[in-house]
Amino acid sequence: MVTNKFIQQIRSSIYAKVFALIAVLSITFTSCNDDDNQVVPPTDNIVKLAQGNPELTSLVAALTKFPDLVSTLSGSGNFTVFAPTNAAFSGLLSAIGQTSLDDIPESVLRQVLEYHVISSAAVLSTQLSNGEVTTVGGEKITVNINSGVKLNTNINVVIADVAANNGVVHVVDAVLVPPTIVPVVGTIVAPAFFNKSFTTLVAAVKQAGLLPTLLSTGNQLTLFAPTNDAFAAAGITALPPNTTDGNALLTSILAYHVIAGPSEIKAADIATGSSSAQTFGGSKIYLSKGAAGVFINGTSQVTATDIEASNGVVHVINRTLMPPTKTIAEIVVESTQASSPQFTQLLAALARTDGQGANDLLAAVSASTGELTVFAPTDAAFQALYTALNVDNVNQIDLATLIAVLKKHVVASRVFSTDLVSGSVPTLNGNVTVNTSDLTVKGGSGEAAKLQASLLNIKGKNGVIHVIDKVILP
């Protein structure tokens, strides 16, 4: 169980501090009249009790993030607070893979804190009985008093009945984790769930209803987890609407980040060079591994690897992966219809090959599946070609010549920019020479075409497009 892990991590240190803590609490919180031995009523509220104890500084730091909780627990009332020690919080951080309370999303931290408070009464340890008690957040703590006071099976009350003027404090040796959060701990969801850099991802998973899938143990899962900044880098500034269509889109995006199989894929398992993997959503992702690291689909870099979990492994990425929804031809057509049209001449050139059998390049880039790379000249590049050939448009170019030129722009495999190395790359019409130092592609004659750095790795269902500024000549 999760709480066993917490206890194992902190048990060795907590008991060494208990007697010192008892002494501090006794001196700080109670006093006796030497004459009549009557206990003076407590004057400090629960927050002041915690602030005055060096073993509860982590609890105080957590509470301070929520002024309303501090105000409530400082005010009038009859509260019962189970107060985790500093060692208990250290155990929690270790178990959830974080280094600081500041890493945890405030919504999660608040839920955890509220799980330690009973607002209905100040309950002394002698008033507890076997059963359940309901906390402020509505979730229940299981109490067992058969051998001391144990909460949720194996969390111990190590100092009981510290009186405050608005309730009572019981010091515990581990942080109580709400039952709704317990299933997350240790899974591939945990690194994102407990870190505020992934709140967009967690919100997306919840909205799409995929949390049970990512918590499942039927397969070992590999999750490429995008940070909040990764969503922004992909142009996602808000989640799709919480509708049937919106959630279908969201599900397709999230499923594109998960690989399910008999074993997880660790960084060392990714082949050097180019490779691909089938995602949970059915589409492939394409991985490039080299001296610069691991990239996916040419644009998303893996920035942290091998965060191990009970049901798989997590790798962090800096750009959210978007599954392709259009073919290369559809991308080209869509671009011609934009407010600033592009690829109008490329589309016209491809259209001239229609019905040319094995040379029908329009059919090739229109296929719903495939593994192509297209070096796509801009309209300005074609205009420069027309000027050089002294023609007005693509229709005035001999068809055989045009087909030979177009084939020089098509590679019969999917090659992302992160796969390119300087040297020869085979096309459908002989090799072209790639120079990664200056990002150029050159055919057998003419000037080298410049790869447009901001317009690389345009993904289609049947391949990838790299935009170039000149037409490549055989």
C-alpha positions in Angstrom: 0.0 0.0 0.0 1.0 3.6 -0.5 1.1 4.4 3.2 3.4 1.5 3.8 5.9 3.2 1.5 5.5 6.5 3.4 6.0 4.8 6.7 9.1 2.9 5.6 10.7 6.1 4.4 10.2 8.0 7.7 9.7 5.5 10.5 13.4 5.3 11.2 13.7 9.0 11.9 10.4 9.9 13.5 10.7 8.0 16.8 14.1 9.6 17.5 12.3 12.9 17.6 9.2 12.0 19.4 10.5 12.4 23.0 12.0 15.8 22.1 8.8 16.8 20.5 6.8 15.7 23.6 9.0 17.9 25.7 8.7 20.9 23.5 4.9 20.5 23.3 4.6 20.1 27.0 6.6 23.2 27.8 5.1 25.3 25.0 1.4 24.3 25.2 0.6 23.5 28.8 1.5 24.7 32.3 0.6 23.7 35.8 -0.1 25.8 38.8 2.5 24.7 41.4 0.1 25.3 44.3 -3.1 23.5 43.2 -1.8 21.4 40.2 -4.6 22.7 38.0 -4.0 22.8 34.2 -4.1 26.3 32.8 -6.5 26.4 29.9 -4.6 26.7 26.6 -4.2 30.2 25.1 -2.8 29.4 21.7 -4.8 28.4 18.7 -3.9 25.5 16.4 -1.9 27.6 14.0 0.2 29.1 16.8 0.8 25.7 18.3 2.2 24.5 15.0 4.2 27.7 14.4 5.8 27.3 17.8 7.1 23.8 17.1 10.2 23.1 15.1 9.0 19.7 14.1 6.0 21.1 12.3 7.6 23.7 10.1 6.6 21.8 6.9 3.0 21.8 8.0 3.1 25.5 8.7 4.7 26.2 5.3 2.0 24.2 3.6 -0.8 26.0 5.5 0.7 29.4 4.8 -0.1 28.9 1.1 -3.8 29.1 2.0 -4.6 32.2 4.0 -8.2 31.1 4.4 -7.1 27.9 6.1 -4.8 29.7 8.4 -7.6 32.1 9.3 -10.0 29.3 9.9 -7.6 27.3 12.1 -6.7 30.5 14.0 -10.3 31.4 14.7 -12.9 30.2 17.0 -14.2 26.7 16.7 -13.7 23.1 17.8 -11.3 21.5 15.3 -9.4 18.2 15.3 -6.1 18.4 13.4 -3.9 15.4 12.6 -0.5 17.2 12.2 2.2 15.4 10.1 5.8 16.0 11.2 8.5 17.4 9.0 9.8 13.8 8.5 6.3 12.8 7.4 6.3 15.5 4.7 9.7 14.4 3.6 8.4 10.9 3.2 5.4 12.2 1.2 7.7 14.1 -1.2 9.9 11.1 -1.7 6.9 8.9 -2.4 5.4 11.3 -5.0 8.7 12.1 -6.7 8.9 15.8 -5.8 11.6 17.8 -4.0 9.5 20.6 -2.5 6.0 21.4 -1.4 6.3 24.3 -3.9 6.3 21.7 -6.7 2.8 20.4 -5.8 -0.2 22.0 -7.4 -2.1 24.0 -4.8 -5.4 22.3 -5.5 -3.7 18.9 -4.7 -1.9 20.3 -1.6 -5.1 21.8 -0.3 -7.0 18.6 -0.7 -4.3 16.8 1.3 -4.3 19.4 4.1 -8.1 19.4 4.4 -7.9 15.6 4.8 -6.2 16.2 8.1 -8.9 18.4 9.6 -12.2 17.5 11.3 -14.3 20.6 11.8 -17.2 19.1 13.6 -15.6 18.6 17.0 -12.4 18.6 19.1 -12.0 14.8 19.4 -9.5 13.5 22.1 -7.7 10.3 21.5 -9.8 8.7 24.3 -12.9 9.6 22.4 -11.9 7.9 19.2 -13.3 4.5 18.4 -12.8 1.9 15.6 -14.5 3.1 12.5 -14.4 6.2 10.2 -14.3 9.9 10.7 -15.2 12.5 8.1 -12.8 15.3 7.2 -13.4 18.8 6.0 -13.1 17.7 2.4 -15.7 15.0 2.8 -13.3 12.1 2.6 -13.1 9.6 5.4 -10.2 8.5 7.7 -10.3 4.9 9.0 -9.5 4.8 12.8 -8.2 1.8 14.7 -7.5 2.0 18.4 -6.7 -1.7 19.2 -3.0 -0.9 19.6 -2.5 2.8 20.0 -4.3 5.0 17.6 -3.7 4.1 13.9 -5.2 5.9 11.0 -5.7 4.3 7.5 -4.3 1.0 8.8 -0.7 2.0 9.6 -0.2 5.7 10.2 0.4 6.3 13.9 -0.6 9.1 16.2 2.7 9.6 18.0 1.6 12.5 20.2 -2.0 12.8 21.2 -4.3 15.4 22.7 -2.2 18.6 22.4 -4.8 21.1 23.5 -5.5 24.4 21.7 -8.0 27.1 22.5 -10.0 26.1 19.4 -9.5 22.4 19.3 -7.0 19.6 19.6 -3.9 18.4 17.7 -2.7 14.9 17.2 0.8 14.5 15.8 1.1 11.7 13.1 4.1 10.0 11.6 3.0 10.1 8.0 1.0 12.4 5.8 -2.6 11.2 5.3 -3.3 10.8 1.6 -7.0 11.2 0.6 -8.6 8.0 -0.8 -9.3 9.7 -4.1 -5.6 10.5 -4.6 -4.1 7.2 -3.3 -4.6 5.3 -6.6 -2.5 7.9 -8.4 0.6 7.5 -6.2 3.3 5.5 -7.9 1.7 5.3 -11.3 2.6 7.1 -14.6 0.1 9.8 -13.7 1.9 10.7 -10.5 4.8 12.8 -11.9 2.3 15.1 -13.6 -0.4 15.0 -10.9 1.9 16.1 -8.2 3.8 18.8 -10.1 2.4 22.2 -11.0 4.3 22.2 -14.3 1.8 19.6 -15.7 -1.5 21.0 -14.6 -2.7 21.4 -18.2 -2.0 17.7 -18.9 -3.8 16.6 -15.7 -6.8 18.8 -16.5 -6.9 17.3 -20.0 -6.7 13.7 -18.8 -9.5 14.3 -16.3 -11.7 16.1 -18.9 -11.2 13.3 -21.5 -12.0 10.6 -18.9 -8.7 8.9 -19.4 -7.5 8.8 -15.8 -8.7 5.1 -15.3 -6.8 4.1 -18.4 -3.6 5.6 -17.3 -4.0 4.1 -13.8 -4.6 0.6 -15.2 -2.1 -2.2 -14.7 -3.2 -4.4 -17.7 -0.2 -3.2 -19.8 3.0 -1.4 -19.2 2.6 2.1 -20.4 5.1 4.6 -21.8 3.9 8.2 -21.4 5.5 11.2 -23.2 4.3 13.9 -20.8 4.0 17.5 -22.1 4.6 20.3 -19.7 2.3 23.3 -19.5 4.8 25.2 -21.7 4.7 22.2 -24.2 1.0 22.8 -24.7 1.7 26.5 -25.4 4.5 25.6 -27.8 2.1 23.5 -29.8 -0.4 26.4 -29.9 -2.8 25.0 -27.4 -3.7 27.8 -25.1 -7.0 26.3 -23.9 -8.4 22.8 -23.8 -11.1 21.9 -26.4 -14.7 22.5 -25.2 -16.0 19.9 -22.8 -18.4 18.5 -25.4 -18.6 15.1 -27.2 -16.6 16.5 -30.2 -14.2 18.5 -28.0 -13.4 15.5 -25.8 -13.0 13.2 -28.9 -10.3 15.6 -30.1 -8.7 15.8 -26.7 -8.7 12.0 -26.4 -7.0 11.6 -29.8 -4.3 14.1 -28.7 -3.6 12.4 -25.4 -3.7 8.9 -26.8 -1.0 10.0 -29.2 1.3 10.4 -26.2 0.9 6.9 -24.8 2.4 3.6 -25.9 0.9 0.4 -24.4 2.7 -3.0 -24.4 4.1 -5.9 -22.4 7.0 -3.7 -21.3 7.6 0.0 -21.0 10.0 1.8 -23.4 13.0 3.3 -21.5 15.4 5.8 -23.1 18.0 3.0 -23.6 15.4 1.0 -25.6 15.0 3.7 -28.2 17.1 2.9 -31.2 19.8 5.2 -32.3 18.8 6.9 -35.5 15.2 6.9 -36.7 12.5 4.6 -35.5 8.7 4.6 -35.0 6.2 3.3 -32.4 2.5 2.7 -32.5 0.6 4.8 -30.0 -2.5 4.0 -27.9 -4.5 6.1 -30.4 -3.4 4.0 -33.4 -1.2 6.5 -35.1 2.6 6.3 -35.2 5.1 8.6 -33.6 8.5 8.9 -35.2 11.6 9.1 -33.0 15.0 10.4 -33.8 17.9 9.6 -31.4 21.3 11.2 -31.9 23.9 13.3 -30.3 21.4 16.1 -29.6 19.1 13.8 -27.7 15.7 12.2 -28.5 13.2 14.0 -30.7 9.6 13.0 -31.7 8.2 13.9 -35.0 11.1 16.3 -35.6 9.9 19.0 -33.2 9.3 17.6 -29.7 12.4 17.0 -27.6 12.5 14.6 -24.7 13.8 16.7 -21.8 13.7 14.2 -19.0 13.7 10.4 -19.2 12.9 7.2 -17.3 10.7 8.4 -14.5 9.7 4.9 -13.4 6.2 4.0 -12.2 4.4 0.9 -11.1 2.6 0.6 -14.4 5.2 2.0 -16.8 7.6 4.9 -17.4 7.3 8.6 -18.1 9.4 10.8 -20.4 8.9 14.6 -20.4 8.6 16.5 -23.7 8.8 20.2 -24.5 6.1 20.3 -27.2 2.7 18.5 -27.2 2.4 15.9 -30.0 -0.4 16.5 -32.5 -1.6 13.5 -34.4 -1.8 14.2 -38.1 -5.3 14.5 -39.6 -4.6 15.4 -43.2 -2.7 13.9 -46.1 0.2 15.8 -47.7 -2.2 16.7 -50.6 -4.8 18.0 -48.2 -2.2 20.1 -46.4 -1.1 21.6 -49.7 -4.7 22.3 -50.8 -5.5 23.9 -47.5 -2.4 26.1 -47.8 -3.6 27.4 -51.2 -6.8 28.5 -49.6 -5.3 30.4 -46.8 -5.5 34.2 -46.5 -1.9 34.3 -47.6 -1.9 31.4 -50.2 1.1 29.2 -50.6 1.9 26.1 -52.7 -0.5 27.1 -55.5 2.2 26.3 -58.0 3.2 23.0 -56.4 -0.5 21.9 -56.4 -0.7 22.8 -60.1 2.5 20.9 -60.9 1.2 17.8 -59.0 -2.1 18.0 -60.8 -0.4 17.7 -64.1 0.8 14.2 -63.1 -2.8 13.0 -62.5 -3.4 9.8 -64.4 0.2 9.2 -65.2 0.4 5.7 -63.7 3.5 5.1 -61.7 4.3 8.8 -62.2 1.1 10.0 -60.7 2.5 12.0 -57.9 -0.8 13.6 -57.0 -2.2 10.1 -56.2 0.9 9.4 -54.1 0.6 12.4 -51.9 -3.2 12.0 -51.7 -3.0 8.4 -50.3 -4.4 8.0 -46.8 -1.4 6.0 -45.7 2.3 6.2 -46.7 5.8 7.1 -45.7 6.9 10.0 -47.9 9.0 13.1 -47.4 8.3 16.0 -49.7 10.6 19.0 -50.1 8.0 21.6 -51.0 9.0 24.6 -53.0 7.3 27.9 -52.3 5.3 29.8 -55.0 8.3 32.2 -55.2 10.6 29.3 -55.9 8.4 28.2 -58.8 8.2 31.7 -60.1 12.0 31.8 -60.1 12.0 28.6 -62.1 9.6 30.0 -64.7 11.8 33.0 -65.2 14.9 30.8 -65.6 13.0 28.6 -68.2 11.4 31.6 -69.9 7.9 30.2 -69.4 4.8 31.8 -67.9 3.5 28.8 -65.8 3.8 25.2 -65.0 1.7 24.1 -67.9 4.3 25.3 -70.4 6.9 22.9 -69.0 7.3 19.6 -70.8 5.4 16.9 -68.7 8.3 14.4 -68.7 10.7 17.2 -67.5 8.2 18.3 -64.9 7.8 14.7 -63.6 11.6 14.3 -63.4 11.8 17.6 -61.4 9.0 16.7 -59.0 10.4 13.2 -58.3 13.6 15.0 -57.2 11.5 16.4 -54.3 10.1 13.2 -53.0 11.8 10.7 -50.7 10.2 7.3 -50.3 10.4 7.3 -46.5 9.5 9.6 -43.7 12.6 11.7 -42.9 12.2 14.4 -40.2 14.7 17.3 -39.9 16.2 15.6 -36.9 17.0 12.5 -39.0 18.8 14.5 -41.7 22.6 14.2 -41.8 24.9 15.8 -44.3 25.3 13.6 -47.4 23.2 11.9 -50.1 19.6 11.3 -49.7 17.8 9.0 -52.2 14.7 10.5 -53.9 12.4 9.0 -56.5 14.7 10.4 -59.1 18.3 9.9 -57.9 20.0 11.4 -54.9 20.0 14.9 -53.5 22.8 16.3 -51.3 21.8 17.6 -47.9 24.0 19.9 -45.9 22.8 20.2 -42.3 25.3 23.0 -41.5 23.6 25.5 -43.8 20.3 23.6 -44.1 20.4 23.2 -47.9 19.3 20.5 -50.4 20.9 20.4 -53.8 20.1 18.4 -56.9 22.3 17.6 -59.9 22.3 21.2 -61.2 21.2 24.6 -60.2 21.5 26.4 -56.9 21.0 24.6 -53.6 17.5 25.0 -52.0 17.4 26.4 -48.5 15.3 24.5 -45.9 13.0 27.0 -44.2 13.8 26.4 -40.5 10.3 27.5 -39.3 8.5 25.4 -41.8 10.0 22.0 -41.3 8.4 18.8 -40.1 4.8 19.5 -41.3 3.2 16.2 -40.5 0.7 14.4 -42.7 -1.0 11.1 -42.4 1.2 9.8 -45.2 4.4 11.7 -44.7 6.1 14.9 -43.8 6.7 18.2 -45.6 9.8 20.4 -45.5 9.4 23.8 -47.2 12.3 25.0 -49.4 13.0 28.3 -51.2 14.1 26.9 -54.6 13.0 24.2 -57.0 15.5 21.3 -56.9 16.7 20.4 -60.4 17.9 17.0 -61.6 
